[in-house]
Amino acid sequence: MTNKSIFTKEFKLEAIRLLELGETPGTVLARELGIRRNLLYKWQTELNIKGDKAFRGPGRNAAKENKVAVLESENKKLREEVEILKKAAAYFAREME
């Protein structure tokens, strides 16, 4: 099990904004936000490099992809069950004749 926290894009942007205001040192700000100092600077670097495309990583898309994978797996299982039931119904229909 992992203890990896997922932070929203809004949280990251606000943390970077507070860091860039310079009113609070990065170490103190990170402690107040409950994150590691190097993570705060990593977010800042990512924003500077990627701009508007920063923080679009796995977050929500991964959750959607995981949900789709679960639903596809369930769909496959249900299709298999339907096929088994069709065969059973055909078998018992012949027995009734």
Order of alpha helices (4+ residues) and beta strands (2+ residues): alpha-alpha-alpha-alpha
